[in-house]
Amino acid sequence: MVVGDFDRRPDVLMEDLIAPLTPHRRGHSIEALATADLPIRTATLDLREIPQGDPLAHEALTAH
């Protein structure tokens, strides 16, 4: 899996969830999701050290 694809997946899911809502409710939902985004990402983050030459290190650095 490419890191960029993983980063984009929640955005696609959010768009599908809020699409049927009225503009007013959509605005509130976007605000709530934005507020919850950072704590959720932080809570699910898995940090580990990998060797500099590891393909995952290269992928992570080139994705951002």
N, C-alpha and C positions, 0 to 999 in steps of 0.2 A: 504494500500500500504506500502510495506517495503521501508525504506529510501534508502537502497542500490540499489533497482530496479529503483527508481526515478533518482538516480545519474547516473546510467548506460544508461538510455534511450537516452540521447543526443548523446552518443558515437555510439550507434547502428544507429541512424538516420544519423550521419555524415558519417559512413562507407557506408551506402546505397547511399548517395549523391555523394561521391567521387569515388566509385568503377568504374564507366564507364570512368573516366577521364584518360588521358595519365599520365605517371609517373611525368612528368614536371608540368603539371597543378595540379595534385594531391598534389605535394609538396607545391605549392603556396596556394592552398586551405587550407591545413592543417595549414600553417603558419598564414593565415588570420583568421581562426577559433580560433586558439590558442590565437591570439592577442585580439579577441573580447570576448573570453569566460569569463574572470574575470569581465569586466564592465557589461556584460549582467547578469551574476549571481548576482552581487551586486545590480543591479537595480531591480531585481525580487525577492530579498530576503525579506521574511516576518518574522521579529523577534517578538516574544512575550514571556512573562514570563509565565511558567506553573508550577504548584506545583511539588515538587520533587517526590512525589509518583505517579504522573500521568503516565499511560502506555506509552504515547508519549515520556516522558522524558527518560524512560528506553529504549525505542526503539532507540531514537536518540543517546544515550550514547553507546549502544552496537553495533550500526551500524558502528561506526568509531573507 
